[in-house]
Each structure stands twice: as structure tokens, then as C-alpha cells.
Amino acid sequence: MKTNEDSFFAEPVDPQHEARALTIEVIARLFIWMSEGASLEERGVRATVVLYCVRPDLIGESTLEEIGHVAGRSKQAVHQLADSFHEATGFMS
């Protein structure tokens, strides 16, 4: 049987390296999505939506409606941001 020494499978995968690479990819996607806000205020709303989707306990379990009210946006606008976040990152709660 012939083996290819340059094969992808020739070297064992380092789990720490793989985990680090995946973590960096996730953080990069979050930062990119948040930075797409046109203003500093919009980026803040996006960051709050990320917290709502990922760790709602960090924002006092606020609802999207409450987030929209504080940010001066409609409930629908904040829901659209949450949908955009899910679509951009693939993260589903």
C-alpha cells in the first residue's frame, strides 16, 4: 500500500492549535459584524445584540424590544439586527 507523506492526514492535529484557530475565527466574525455599524452608536447596538444572542445574562436578560427602546430603534429594527447576526455568524441560540 502506497502512503503519501505530504498528505493532510500524515501529521496529527494539535487540538489546542485547532481550538485556537476556531476561536480566532469566531472572534473575527463578531468584530467584523459589529464594525459594520455606520456610527459608534450603531456599533454599540450591534454589540448589545451580540450579547443578547450569546449571553443575555450579561445584559440583565433584556429583550430586543427593551434594547430597541433604549437605543431609540424599533423592535423590528433590532430583530433585523439579530437576524443579521445569526446569518453572518451561523450562531443559533
PDB file of N, CA, C and O in Angstrom, chain B, residues numbered from 101:
ATOM      1  N   MET B 101       0.835  -1.172   0.000  1.00  0.00           N
ATOM      2  CA  MET B 101       0.000   0.000   0.000  1.00  0.00           C
ATOM      3  C   MET B 101       0.880   1.235   0.000  1.00  0.00           C
ATOM      4  O   MET B 101       1.833   1.334   0.773  1.00  0.00           O
ATOM      5  N   LYS B 102       0.554   2.175  -0.872  1.00  0.00           N
ATOM      6  CA  LYS B 102       1.334   3.399  -1.012  1.00  0.00           C
ATOM      7  C   LYS B 102       0.767   4.476  -0.083  1.00  0.00           C
ATOM      8  O   LYS B 102      -0.445   4.684  -0.029  1.00  0.00           O
ATOM      9  N   THR B 103       1.655   5.156   0.646  1.00  0.00           N
ATOM     10  CA  THR B 103       1.220   6.264   1.500  1.00  0.00           C
ATOM     11  C   THR B 103       1.846   7.557   1.014  1.00  0.00           C
ATOM     12  O   THR B 103       2.952   7.558   0.474  1.00  0.00           O
ATOM     13  N   ASN B 104       1.164   8.611   1.198  1.00  0.00           N
ATOM     14  CA  ASN B 104       1.647   9.925   0.784  1.00  0.00           C
ATOM     15  C   ASN B 104       2.122  10.666   2.027  1.00  0.00           C
ATOM     16  O   ASN B 104       1.317  11.024   2.887  1.00  0.00           O
ATOM     17  N   GLU B 105       3.424  10.896   2.119  1.00  0.00           N
ATOM     18  CA  GLU B 105       3.992  11.554   3.290  1.00  0.00           C
ATOM     19  C   GLU B 105       3.552  13.017   3.400  1.00  0.00           C
ATOM     20  O   GLU B 105       3.563  13.579   4.496  1.00  0.00           O
ATOM     21  N   ASP B 106       3.169  13.637   2.291  1.00  0.00           N
ATOM     22  CA  ASP B 106       2.730  15.034   2.310  1.00  0.00           C
ATOM     23  C   ASP B 106       1.221  15.147   2.479  1.00  0.00           C
ATOM     24  O   ASP B 106       0.661  16.234   2.333  1.00  0.00           O
ATOM     25  N   SER B 107       0.587  14.083   2.773  1.00  0.00           N
ATOM     26  CA  SER B 107      -0.858  14.062   2.893  1.00  0.00           C
ATOM     27  C   SER B 107      -1.325  14.905   4.063  1.00  0.00           C
ATOM     28  O   SER B 107      -0.612  15.071   5.053  1.00  0.00           O
ATOM     29  N   PHE B 108      -2.508  15.422   3.939  1.00  0.00           N
ATOM     30  CA  PHE B 108      -3.152  16.191   5.002  1.00  0.00           C
ATOM     31  C   PHE B 108      -3.235  15.377   6.287  1.00  0.00           C
ATOM     32  O   PHE B 108      -3.139  15.927   7.384  1.00  0.00           O
ATOM     33  N   PHE B 109      -3.410  14.087   6.150  1.00  0.00           N
ATOM     34  CA  PHE B 109      -3.597  13.210   7.294  1.00  0.00           C
ATOM     35  C   PHE B 109      -2.289  12.672   7.868  1.00  0.00           C
ATOM     36  O   PHE B 109      -2.318  11.905   8.830  1.00  0.00           O
ATOM     37  N   ALA B 110      -1.149  13.051   7.304  1.00  0.00           N
ATOM     38  CA  ALA B 110       0.122  12.496   7.744  1.00  0.00           C
ATOM     39  C   ALA B 110       0.501  12.977   9.142  1.00  0.00           C
ATOM     40  O   ALA B 110       1.090  12.219   9.913  1.00  0.00           O
ATOM     41  N   GLU B 111       0.174  14.223   9.481  1.00  0.00           N
ATOM     42  CA  GLU B 111       0.541  14.764  10.783  1.00  0.00           C
ATOM     43  C   GLU B 111      -0.676  14.821  11.686  1.00  0.00           C
ATOM     44  O   GLU B 111      -1.765  15.191  11.247  1.00  0.00           O
ATOM     45  N   PRO B 112      -0.493  14.456  12.949  1.00  0.00           N
ATOM     46  CA  PRO B 112      -1.638  14.531  13.867  1.00  0.00           C
ATOM     47  C   PRO B 112      -2.050  15.989  14.095  1.00  0.00           C
ATOM     48  O   PRO B 112      -1.223  16.900  14.073  1.00  0.00           O
ATOM     49  N   VAL B 113      -3.323  16.173  14.307  1.00  0.00           N
ATOM     50  CA  VAL B 113      -3.858  17.507  14.540  1.00  0.00           C
ATOM     51  C   VAL B 113      -3.669  17.859  16.010  1.00  0.00           C
ATOM     52  O   VAL B 113      -4.002  17.070  16.895  1.00  0.00           O
ATOM     53  N   ASP B 114      -3.136  19.040  16.260  1.00  0.00           N
ATOM     54  CA  ASP B 114      -2.966  19.531  17.624  1.00  0.00           C
ATOM     55  C   ASP B 114      -4.287  20.159  18.061  1.00  0.00           C
ATOM     56  O   ASP B 114      -4.682  21.189  17.513  1.00  0.00           O
ATOM     57  N   PRO B 115      -4.978  19.568  19.031  1.00  0.00           N
ATOM     58  CA  PRO B 115      -6.289  20.079  19.444  1.00  0.00           C
ATOM     59  C   PRO B 115      -6.243  21.519  19.950  1.00  0.00           C
ATOM     60  O   PRO B 115      -7.174  22.287  19.706  1.00  0.00           O
ATOM     61  N   GLN B 116      -5.180  21.893  20.644  1.00  0.00           N
ATOM     62  CA  GLN B 116      -5.068  23.267  21.126  1.00  0.00           C
ATOM     63  C   GLN B 116      -4.925  24.241  19.967  1.00  0.00           C
ATOM     64  O   GLN B 116      -5.515  25.321  19.983  1.00  0.00           O
ATOM     65  N   HIS B 117      -4.153  23.868  18.976  1.00  0.00           N
ATOM     66  CA  HIS B 117      -3.981  24.724  17.800  1.00  0.00           C
ATOM     67  C   HIS B 117      -5.308  24.872  17.050  1.00  0.00           C
ATOM     68  O   HIS B 117      -5.678  25.971  16.637  1.00  0.00           O
ATOM     69  N   GLU B 118      -6.017  23.756  16.881  1.00  0.00           N
ATOM     70  CA  GLU B 118      -7.316  23.797  16.208  1.00  0.00           C
ATOM     71  C   GLU B 118      -8.312  24.650  16.976  1.00  0.00           C
ATOM     72  O   GLU B 118      -9.039  25.445  16.380  1.00  0.00           O
ATOM     73  N   ALA B 119      -8.353  24.493  18.292  1.00  0.00           N
ATOM     74  CA  ALA B 119      -9.274  25.270  19.123  1.00  0.00           C
ATOM     75  C   ALA B 119      -8.948  26.758  19.045  1.00  0.00           C
ATOM     76  O   ALA B 119      -9.849  27.592  18.951  1.00  0.00           O
ATOM     77  N   ARG B 120      -7.681  27.085  19.084  1.00  0.00           N
ATOM     78  CA  ARG B 120      -7.254  28.482  18.985  1.00  0.00           C
ATOM     79  C   ARG B 120      -7.649  29.073  17.634  1.00  0.00           C
ATOM     80  O   ARG B 120      -8.135  30.202  17.569  1.00  0.00           O
ATOM     81  N   ALA B 121      -7.447  28.330  16.574  1.00  0.00           N
ATOM     82  CA  ALA B 121      -7.786  28.812  15.234  1.00  0.00           C
ATOM     83  C   ALA B 121      -9.296  29.045  15.104  1.00  0.00           C
ATOM     84  O   ALA B 121      -9.722  30.044  14.525  1.00  0.00           O
ATOM     85  N   LEU B 122     -10.097  28.132  15.638  1.00  0.00           N
ATOM     86  CA  LEU B 122     -11.554  28.303  15.597  1.00  0.00           C
ATOM     87  C   LEU B 122     -12.000  29.493  16.435  1.00  0.00           C
ATOM     88  O   LEU B 122     -12.890  30.240  16.028  1.00  0.00           O
ATOM     89  N   THR B 123     -11.394  29.673  17.592  1.00  0.00           N
ATOM     90  CA  THR B 123     -11.732  30.803  18.460  1.00  0.00           C
ATOM     91  C   THR B 123     -11.416  32.122  17.765  1.00  0.00           C
ATOM     92  O   THR B 123     -12.216  33.057  17.810  1.00  0.00           O
ATOM     93  N   ILE B 124     -10.278  32.198  17.136  1.00  0.00           N
ATOM     94  CA  ILE B 124      -9.891  33.413  16.416  1.00  0.00           C
ATOM     95  C   ILE B 124     -10.874  33.697  15.292  1.00  0.00           C
ATOM     96  O   ILE B 124     -11.249  34.849  15.073  1.00  0.00           O
ATOM     97  N   GLU B 125     -11.291  32.673  14.585  1.00  0.00           N
ATOM     98  CA  GLU B 125     -12.261  32.845  13.500  1.00  0.00           C
ATOM     99  C   GLU B 125     -13.588  33.380  14.026  1.00  0.00           C
ATOM    100  O   GLU B 125     -14.179  34.272  13.417  1.00  0.00           O
ATOM    101  N   VAL B 126     -14.059  32.847  15.142  1.00  0.00           N
ATOM    102  CA  VAL B 126     -15.322  33.293  15.728  1.00  0.00           C
ATOM    103  C   VAL B 126     -15.218  34.747  16.171  1.00  0.00           C
ATOM    104  O   VAL B 126     -16.098  35.554  15.872  1.00  0.00           O
ATOM    105  N   ILE B 127     -14.148  35.083  16.881  1.00  0.00           N
ATOM    106  CA  ILE B 127     -13.976  36.457  17.354  1.00  0.00           C
ATOM    107  C   ILE B 127     -13.862  37.424  16.175  1.00  0.00           C
ATOM    108  O   ILE B 127     -14.423  38.519  16.210  1.00  0.00           O
ATOM    109  N   ALA B 128     -13.147  37.023  15.150  1.00  0.00           N
ATOM    110  CA  ALA B 128     -13.003  37.877  13.971  1.00  0.00           C
ATOM    111  C   ALA B 128     -14.362  38.137  13.317  1.00  0.00           C
ATOM    112  O   ALA B 128     -14.656  39.268  12.931  1.00  0.00           O
ATOM    113  N   ARG B 129     -15.189  37.097  13.190  1.00  0.00           N
ATOM    114  CA  ARG B 129     -16.526  37.282  12.606  1.00  0.00           C
ATOM    115  C   ARG B 129     -17.364  38.220  13.452  1.00  0.00           C
ATOM    116  O   ARG B 129     -18.088  39.054  12.908  1.00  0.00           O
ATOM    117  N   LEU B 130     -17.284  38.102  14.787  1.00  0.00           N
ATOM    118  CA  LEU B 130     -18.023  39.006  15.674  1.00  0.00           C
ATOM    119  C   LEU B 130     -17.577  40.443  15.478  1.00  0.00           C
ATOM    120  O   LEU B 130     -18.407  41.340  15.325  1.00  0.00           O
ATOM    121  N   PHE B 131     -16.262  40.668  15.482  1.00  0.00           N
ATOM    122  CA  PHE B 131     -15.749  42.021  15.324  1.00  0.00           C
ATOM    123  C   PHE B 131     -16.113  42.611  13.966  1.00  0.00           C
ATOM    124  O   PHE B 131     -16.474  43.784  13.870  1.00  0.00           O
ATOM    125  N   ILE B 132     -16.020  41.809  12.932  1.00  0.00           N
ATOM    126  CA  ILE B 132     -16.370  42.291  11.591  1.00  0.00           C
ATOM    127  C   ILE B 132     -17.834  42.691  11.554  1.00  0.00           C
ATOM    128  O   ILE B 132     -18.173  43.760  11.046  1.00  0.00           O
ATOM    129  N   TRP B 133     -18.714  41.835  12.091  1.00  0.00           N
ATOM    130  CA  TRP B 133     -20.143  42.138  12.062  1.00  0.00           C
ATOM    131  C   TRP B 133     -20.440  43.395  12.877  1.00  0.00           C
ATOM    132  O   TRP B 133     -21.207  44.251  12.436  1.00  0.00           O
ATOM    133  N   MET B 134     -19.844  43.511  14.052  1.00  0.00           N
ATOM    134  CA  MET B 134     -20.090  44.694  14.885  1.00  0.00           C
ATOM    135  C   MET B 134     -19.547  45.955  14.227  1.00  0.00           C
ATOM    136  O   MET B 134     -20.166  47.014  14.330  1.00  0.00           O
ATOM    137  N   SER B 135     -18.407  45.863  13.556  1.00  0.00           N
ATOM    138  CA  SER B 135     -17.792  47.047  12.956  1.00  0.00           C
ATOM    139  C   SER B 135     -18.529  47.534  11.709  1.00  0.00           C
ATOM    140  O   SER B 135     -18.242  48.623  11.213  1.00  0.00           O
ATOM    141  N   GLU B 136     -19.465  46.749  11.202  1.00  0.00           N
ATOM    142  CA  GLU B 136     -20.229  47.168  10.036  1.00  0.00           C
ATOM    143  C   GLU B 136     -21.236  48.270  10.371  1.00  0.00           C
ATOM    144  O   GLU B 136     -21.857  48.831   9.468  1.00  0.00           O
ATOM    145  N   GLY B 137     -21.403  48.583  11.653  1.00  0.00           N
ATOM    146  CA  GLY B 137     -22.261  49.698  12.041  1.00  0.00           C
ATOM    147  C   GLY B 137     -21.658  51.003  11.546  1.00  0.00           C
ATOM    148  O   GLY B 137     -20.445  51.200  11.612  1.00  0.00           O
ATOM    149  N   ALA B 138     -22.517  51.901  11.044  1.00  0.00           N
ATOM    150  CA  ALA B 138     -22.043  53.141  10.433  1.00  0.00           C
ATOM    151  C   ALA B 138     -21.507  54.146  11.458  1.00  0.00           C
ATOM    152  O   ALA B 138     -20.692  55.001  11.113  1.00  0.00           O
ATOM    153  N   SER B 139     -21.949  54.053  12.693  1.00  0.00           N
ATOM    154  CA  SER B 139     -21.525  55.004  13.718  1.00  0.00           C
ATOM    155  C   SER B 139     -21.134  54.244  14.981  1.00  0.00           C
ATOM    156  O   SER B 139     -21.385  53.047  15.116  1.00  0.00           O
ATOM    157  N   LEU B 140     -20.517  54.971  15.893  1.00  0.00           N
ATOM    158  CA  LEU B 140     -20.153  54.365  17.167  1.00  0.00           C
ATOM    159  C   LEU B 140     -21.396  53.883  17.906  1.00  0.00           C
ATOM    160  O   LEU B 140     -21.373  52.829  18.542  1.00  0.00           O
ATOM    161  N   GLU B 141     -22.471  54.645  17.826  1.00  0.00           N
ATOM    162  CA  GLU B 141     -23.735  54.253  18.465  1.00  0.00           C
ATOM    163  C   GLU B 141     -24.274  52.964  17.852  1.00  0.00           C
ATOM    164  O   GLU B 141     -24.715  52.065  18.569  1.00  0.00           O
ATOM    165  N   GLU B 142     -24.239  52.879  16.533  1.00  0.00           N
ATOM    166  CA  GLU B 142     -24.731  51.668  15.857  1.00  0.00           C
ATOM    167  C   GLU B 142     -23.885  50.455  16.224  1.00  0.00           C
ATOM    168  O   GLU B 142     -24.411  49.355  16.389  1.00  0.00           O
ATOM    169  N   ARG B 143     -22.570  50.655  16.351  1.00  0.00           N
ATOM    170  CA  ARG B 143     -21.707  49.543  16.760  1.00  0.00           C
ATOM    171  C   ARG B 143     -22.046  49.090  18.173  1.00  0.00           C
ATOM    172  O   ARG B 143     -21.981  47.899  18.480  1.00  0.00           O
ATOM    173  N   GLY B 144     -22.408  50.037  19.031  1.00  0.00           N
ATOM    174  CA  GLY B 144     -22.811  49.693  20.387  1.00  0.00           C
ATOM    175  C   GLY B 144     -24.095  48.882  20.411  1.00  0.00           C
ATOM    176  O   GLY B 144     -24.227  47.933  21.185  1.00  0.00           O
ATOM    177  N   VAL B 145     -25.045  49.263  19.555  1.00  0.00           N
ATOM    178  CA  VAL B 145     -26.297  48.499  19.464  1.00  0.00           C
ATOM    179  C   VAL B 145     -25.993  47.094  18.962  1.00  0.00           C
ATOM    180  O   VAL B 145     -26.546  46.118  19.467  1.00  0.00           O
ATOM    181  N   ARG B 146     -25.121  46.993  17.978  1.00  0.00           N
ATOM    182  CA  ARG B 146     -24.747  45.677  17.458  1.00  0.00           C
ATOM    183  C   ARG B 146     -24.071  44.831  18.538  1.00  0.00           C
ATOM    184  O   ARG B 146     -24.352  43.638  18.656  1.00  0.00           O
ATOM    185  N   ALA B 147     -23.189  45.437  19.320  1.00  0.00           N
ATOM    186  CA  ALA B 147     -22.524  44.702  20.405  1.00  0.00           C
ATOM    187  C   ALA B 147     -23.556  44.224  21.423  1.00  0.00           C
ATOM    188  O   ALA B 147     -23.444  43.115  21.946  1.00  0.00           O
ATOM    189  N   THR B 148     -24.562  45.054  21.708  1.00  0.00           N
ATOM    190  CA  THR B 148     -25.611  44.665  22.644  1.00  0.00           C
ATOM    191  C   THR B 148     -26.434  43.512  22.077  1.00  0.00           C
ATOM    192  O   THR B 148     -26.822  42.607  22.816  1.00  0.00           O
ATOM    193  N   VAL B 149     -26.699  43.536  20.788  1.00  0.00           N
ATOM    194  CA  VAL B 149     -27.432  42.435  20.147  1.00  0.00           C
ATOM    195  C   VAL B 149     -26.620  41.148  20.234  1.00  0.00           C
ATOM    196  O   VAL B 149     -27.187  40.078  20.456  1.00  0.00           O
ATOM    197  N   VAL B 150     -25.303  41.232  20.062  1.00  0.00           N
ATOM    198  CA  VAL B 150     -24.457  40.044  20.211  1.00  0.00           C
ATOM    199  C   VAL B 150     -24.599  39.487  21.619  1.00  0.00           C
ATOM    200  O   VAL B 150     -24.762  38.280  21.799  1.00  0.00           O
ATOM    201  N   LEU B 151     -24.538  40.362  22.618  1.00  0.00           N
ATOM    202  CA  LEU B 151     -24.697  39.899  23.998  1.00  0.00           C
ATOM    203  C   LEU B 151     -26.072  39.275  24.204  1.00  0.00           C
ATOM    204  O   LEU B 151     -26.196  38.255  24.881  1.00  0.00           O
ATOM    205  N   TYR B 152     -27.099  39.879  23.626  1.00  0.00           N
ATOM    206  CA  TYR B 152     -28.455  39.320  23.724  1.00  0.00           C
ATOM    207  C   TYR B 152     -28.480  37.904  23.153  1.00  0.00           C
ATOM    208  O   TYR B 152     -29.085  37.005  23.738  1.00  0.00           O
ATOM    209  N   CYS B 153     -27.825  37.709  22.014  1.00  0.00           N
ATOM    210  CA  CYS B 153     -27.859  36.411  21.342  1.00  0.00           C
ATOM    211  C   CYS B 153     -26.962  35.369  22.011  1.00  0.00           C
ATOM    212  O   CYS B 153     -27.291  34.182  22.022  1.00  0.00           O
ATOM    213  N   VAL B 154     -25.845  35.803  22.563  1.00  0.00           N
ATOM    214  CA  VAL B 154     -24.860  34.863  23.082  1.00  0.00           C
ATOM    215  C   VAL B 154     -24.932  34.717  24.600  1.00  0.00           C
ATOM    216  O   VAL B 154     -24.924  33.598  25.114  1.00  0.00           O
ATOM    217  N   ARG B 155     -25.001  35.830  25.316  1.00  0.00           N
ATOM    218  CA  ARG B 155     -25.013  35.804  26.790  1.00  0.00           C
ATOM    219  C   ARG B 155     -26.003  36.836  27.324  1.00  0.00           C
ATOM    220  O   ARG B 155     -25.587  37.870  27.847  1.00  0.00           O
ATOM    221  N   PRO B 156     -27.296  36.576  27.200  1.00  0.00           N
ATOM    222  CA  PRO B 156     -28.291  37.552  27.655  1.00  0.00           C
ATOM    223  C   PRO B 156     -28.191  37.863  29.147  1.00  0.00           C
ATOM    224  O   PRO B 156     -28.651  38.916  29.588  1.00  0.00           O
ATOM    225  N   ASP B 157     -27.606  36.974  29.916  1.00  0.00           N
ATOM    226  CA  ASP B 157     -27.438  37.239  31.343  1.00  0.00           C
ATOM    227  C   ASP B 157     -26.520  38.430  31.599  1.00  0.00           C
ATOM    228  O   ASP B 157     -26.615  39.067  32.648  1.00  0.00           O
ATOM    229  N   LEU B 158     -25.642  38.736  30.664  1.00  0.00           N
ATOM    230  CA  LEU B 158     -24.719  39.861  30.828  1.00  0.00           C
ATOM    231  C   LEU B 158     -25.383  41.220  30.612  1.00  0.00           C
ATOM    232  O   LEU B 158     -24.812  42.255  30.957  1.00  0.00           O
ATOM    233  N   ILE B 159     -26.580  41.218  30.046  1.00  0.00           N
ATOM    234  CA  ILE B 159     -27.319  42.479  29.858  1.00  0.00           C
ATOM    235  C   ILE B 159     -28.646  42.431  30.606  1.00  0.00           C
ATOM    236  O   ILE B 159     -29.628  43.049  30.194  1.00  0.00           O
ATOM    237  N   GLY B 160     -28.661  41.700  31.692  1.00  0.00           N
ATOM    238  CA  GLY B 160     -29.841  41.646  32.547  1.00  0.00           C
ATOM    239  C   GLY B 160     -31.056  41.024  31.902  1.00  0.00           C
ATOM    240  O   GLY B 160     -32.191  41.383  32.218  1.00  0.00           O
ATOM    241  N   GLU B 161     -30.820  40.087  30.993  1.00  0.00           N
ATOM    242  CA  GLU B 161     -31.923  39.390  30.309  1.00  0.00           C
ATOM    243  C   GLU B 161     -32.850  40.358  29.565  1.00  0.00           C
ATOM    244  O   GLU B 161     -34.038  40.079  29.406  1.00  0.00           O
ATOM    245  N   SER B 162     -32.312  41.492  29.110  1.00  0.00           N
ATOM    246  CA  SER B 162     -33.118  42.468  28.360  1.00  0.00           C
ATOM    247  C   SER B 162     -33.679  41.832  27.094  1.00  0.00           C
ATOM    248  O   SER B 162     -33.044  40.973  26.482  1.00  0.00           O
ATOM    249  N   THR B 163     -34.859  42.259  26.717  1.00  0.00           N
ATOM    250  CA  THR B 163     -35.475  41.782  25.478  1.00  0.00           C
ATOM    251  C   THR B 163     -35.016  42.662  24.325  1.00  0.00           C
ATOM    252  O   THR B 163     -34.465  43.743  24.536  1.00  0.00           O
ATOM    253  N   LEU B 164     -35.249  42.191  23.109  1.00  0.00           N
ATOM    254  CA  LEU B 164     -34.921  43.009  21.948  1.00  0.00           C
ATOM    255  C   LEU B 164     -35.745  44.297  21.938  1.00  0.00           C
ATOM    256  O   LEU B 164     -35.272  45.345  21.498  1.00  0.00           O
ATOM    257  N   GLU B 165     -36.966  44.207  22.421  1.00  0.00           N
ATOM    258  CA  GLU B 165     -37.806  45.401  22.498  1.00  0.00           C
ATOM    259  C   GLU B 165     -37.195  46.428  23.456  1.00  0.00           C
ATOM    260  O   GLU B 165     -37.169  47.622  23.156  1.00  0.00           O
ATOM    261  N   GLU B 166     -36.708  45.965  24.600  1.00  0.00           N
ATOM    262  CA  GLU B 166     -36.065  46.870  25.563  1.00  0.00           C
ATOM    263  C   GLU B 166     -34.781  47.469  24.991  1.00  0.00           C
ATOM    264  O   GLU B 166     -34.506  48.655  25.177  1.00  0.00           O
ATOM    265  N   ILE B 167     -34.011  46.659  24.306  1.00  0.00           N
ATOM    266  CA  ILE B 167     -32.781  47.147  23.677  1.00  0.00           C
ATOM    267  C   ILE B 167     -33.120  48.225  22.656  1.00  0.00           C
ATOM    268  O   ILE B 167     -32.467  49.267  22.606  1.00  0.00           O
ATOM    269  N   GLY B 168     -34.134  47.975  21.850  1.00  0.00           N
ATOM    270  CA  GLY B 168     -34.559  48.961  20.858  1.00  0.00           C
ATOM    271  C   GLY B 168     -35.030  50.244  21.499  1.00  0.00           C
ATOM    272  O   GLY B 168     -34.718  51.330  21.012  1.00  0.00           O
ATOM    273  N   HIS B 169     -35.782  50.138  22.589  1.00  0.00           N
ATOM    274  CA  HIS B 169     -36.289  51.327  23.270  1.00  0.00           C
ATOM    275  C   HIS B 169     -35.138  52.194  23.778  1.00  0.00           C
ATOM    276  O   HIS B 169     -35.135  53.407  23.570  1.00  0.00           O
ATOM    277  N   VAL B 170     -34.167  51.578  24.437  1.00  0.00           N
ATOM    278  CA  VAL B 170     -33.022  52.317  24.973  1.00  0.00           C
ATOM    279  C   VAL B 170     -32.190  52.925  23.841  1.00  0.00           C
ATOM    280  O   VAL B 170     -31.660  54.028  23.978  1.00  0.00           O
ATOM    281  N   ALA B 171     -32.080  52.206  22.733  1.00  0.00           N
ATOM    282  CA  ALA B 171     -31.262  52.671  21.604  1.00  0.00           C
ATOM    283  C   ALA B 171     -32.019  53.598  20.666  1.00  0.00           C
ATOM    284  O   ALA B 171     -31.440  54.135  19.721  1.00  0.00           O
ATOM    285  N   GLY B 172     -33.317  53.791  20.921  1.00  0.00           N
ATOM    286  CA  GLY B 172     -34.096  54.651  20.039  1.00  0.00           C
ATOM    287  C   GLY B 172     -34.406  54.015  18.699  1.00  0.00           C
ATOM    288  O   GLY B 172     -34.502  54.700  17.681  1.00  0.00           O
ATOM    289  N   ARG B 173     -34.559  52.707  18.706  1.00  0.00           N
ATOM    290  CA  ARG B 173     -34.870  51.974  17.481  1.00  0.00           C
ATOM    291  C   ARG B 173     -36.121  51.131  17.697  1.00  0.00           C
ATOM    292  O   ARG B 173     -36.483  50.797  18.825  1.00  0.00           O
ATOM    293  N   SER B 174     -36.757  50.805  16.610  1.00  0.00           N
ATOM    294  CA  SER B 174     -37.961  49.987  16.716  1.00  0.00           C
ATOM    295  C   SER B 174     -37.583  48.549  17.055  1.00  0.00           C
ATOM    296  O   SER B 174     -36.454  48.109  16.836  1.00  0.00           O
ATOM    297  N   LYS B 175     -38.562  47.841  17.593  1.00  0.00           N
ATOM    298  CA  LYS B 175     -38.364  46.426  17.903  1.00  0.00           C
ATOM    299  C   LYS B 175     -37.984  45.669  16.628  1.00  0.00           C
ATOM    300  O   LYS B 175     -37.123  44.790  16.651  1.00  0.00           O
ATOM    301  N   GLN B 176     -38.634  46.019  15.520  1.00  0.00           N
ATOM    302  CA  GLN B 176     -38.362  45.342  14.241  1.00  0.00           C
ATOM    303  C   GLN B 176     -36.918  45.580  13.780  1.00  0.00           C
ATOM    304  O   GLN B 176     -36.271  44.669  13.262  1.00  0.00           O
ATOM    305  N   ALA B 177     -36.417  46.803  13.970  1.00  0.00           N
ATOM    306  CA  ALA B 177     -35.047  47.109  13.550  1.00  0.00           C
ATOM    307  C   ALA B 177     -34.039  46.282  14.337  1.00  0.00           C
ATOM    308  O   ALA B 177     -33.052  45.800  13.782  1.00  0.00           O
ATOM    309  N   VAL B 178     -34.293  46.121  15.637  1.00  0.00           N
ATOM    310  CA  VAL B 178     -33.381  45.339  16.470  1.00  0.00           C
ATOM    311  C   VAL B 178     -33.510  43.855  16.134  1.00  0.00           C
ATOM    312  O   VAL B 178     -32.511  43.136  16.142  1.00  0.00           O
ATOM    313  N   HIS B 179     -34.716  43.390  15.839  1.00  0.00           N
ATOM    314  CA  HIS B 179     -34.896  41.992  15.410  1.00  0.00           C
ATOM    315  C   HIS B 179     -34.146  41.744  14.106  1.00  0.00           C
ATOM    316  O   HIS B 179     -33.550  40.682  13.926  1.00  0.00           O
ATOM    317  N   GLN B 180     -34.172  42.710  13.202  1.00  0.00           N
ATOM    318  CA  GLN B 180     -33.433  42.559  11.946  1.00  0.00           C
ATOM    319  C   GLN B 180     -31.935  42.443  12.208  1.00  0.00           C
ATOM    320  O   GLN B 180     -31.242  41.673  11.544  1.00  0.00           O
ATOM    321  N   LEU B 181     -31.433  43.220  13.190  1.00  0.00           N
ATOM    322  CA  LEU B 181     -30.019  43.103  13.540  1.00  0.00           C
ATOM    323  C   LEU B 181     -29.711  41.708  14.093  1.00  0.00           C
ATOM    324  O   LEU B 181     -28.691  41.113  13.746  1.00  0.00           O
ATOM    325  N   ALA B 182     -30.589  41.193  14.948  1.00  0.00           N
ATOM    326  CA  ALA B 182     -30.387  39.849  15.495  1.00  0.00           C
ATOM    327  C   ALA B 182     -30.384  38.817  14.365  1.00  0.00           C
ATOM    328  O   ALA B 182     -29.553  37.909  14.351  1.00  0.00           O
ATOM    329  N   ASP B 183     -31.309  38.957  13.426  1.00  0.00           N
ATOM    330  CA  ASP B 183     -31.343  38.044  12.276  1.00  0.00           C
ATOM    331  C   ASP B 183     -30.066  38.160  11.455  1.00  0.00           C
ATOM    332  O   ASP B 183     -29.516  37.155  11.006  1.00  0.00           O
ATOM    333  N   SER B 184     -29.593  39.394  11.260  1.00  0.00           N
ATOM    334  CA  SER B 184     -28.358  39.630  10.520  1.00  0.00           C
ATOM    335  C   SER B 184     -27.170  38.976  11.220  1.00  0.00           C
ATOM    336  O   SER B 184     -26.306  38.380  10.576  1.00  0.00           O
ATOM    337  N   PHE B 185     -27.139  39.096  12.549  1.00  0.00           N
ATOM    338  CA  PHE B 185     -26.071  38.460  13.326  1.00  0.00           C
ATOM    339  C   PHE B 185     -26.094  36.949  13.131  1.00  0.00           C
ATOM    340  O   PHE B 185     -25.056  36.335  12.882  1.00  0.00           O
ATOM    341  N   HIS B 186     -27.268  36.355  13.245  1.00  0.00           N
ATOM    342  CA  HIS B 186     -27.388  34.899  13.077  1.00  0.00           C
ATOM    343  C   HIS B 186     -26.945  34.477  11.679  1.00  0.00           C
ATOM    344  O   HIS B 186     -26.263  33.465  11.512  1.00  0.00           O
ATOM    345  N   GLU B 187     -27.332  35.249  10.695  1.00  0.00           N
ATOM    346  CA  GLU B 187     -26.976  34.920   9.318  1.00  0.00           C
ATOM    347  C   GLU B 187     -25.479  35.066   9.076  1.00  0.00           C
ATOM    348  O   GLU B 187     -24.866  34.231   8.412  1.00  0.00           O
ATOM    349  N   ALA B 188     -24.891  36.137   9.620  1.00  0.00           N
ATOM    350  CA  ALA B 188     -23.468  36.404   9.381  1.00  0.00           C
ATOM    351  C   ALA B 188     -22.552  35.417  10.096  1.00  0.00           C
ATOM    352  O   ALA B 188     -21.480  35.079   9.593  1.00  0.00           O
ATOM    353  N   THR B 189     -22.977  34.956  11.267  1.00  0.00           N
ATOM    354  CA  THR B 189     -22.090  34.112  12.072  1.00  0.00           C
ATOM    355  C   THR B 189     -22.496  32.648  12.096  1.00  0.00           C
ATOM    356  O   THR B 189     -21.681  31.784  12.419  1.00  0.00           O
ATOM    357  N   GLY B 190     -23.740  32.362  11.758  1.00  0.00           N
ATOM    358  CA  GLY B 190     -24.221  30.992  11.850  1.00  0.00           C
ATOM    359  C   GLY B 190     -24.546  30.572  13.272  1.00  0.00           C
ATOM    360  O   GLY B 190     -24.875  29.412  13.522  1.00  0.00           O
ATOM    361  N   PHE B 191     -24.456  31.514  14.206  1.00  0.00           N
ATOM    362  CA  PHE B 191     -24.727  31.213  15.609  1.00  0.00           C
ATOM    363  C   PHE B 191     -26.234  31.172  15.839  1.00  0.00           C
ATOM    364  O   PHE B 191     -26.941  32.132  15.531  1.00  0.00           O
ATOM    365  N   MET B 192     -26.717  30.071  16.374  1.00  0.00           N
ATOM    366  CA  MET B 192     -28.112  29.943  16.716  1.00  0.00           C
ATOM    367  C   MET B 192     -28.229  29.660  18.197  1.00  0.00           C
ATOM    368  O   MET B 192     -27.549  28.781  18.727  1.00  0.00           O
ATOM    369  N   SER B 193     -29.094  30.409  18.866  1.00  0.00           N
ATOM    370  CA  SER B 193     -29.240  30.222  20.313  1.00  0.00           C
ATOM    371  C   SER B 193     -30.215  29.125  20.627  1.00  0.00           C
ATOM    372  O   SER B 193     -30.459  28.833  21.798  1.00  0.00           O
TER     373      SER B 193
END
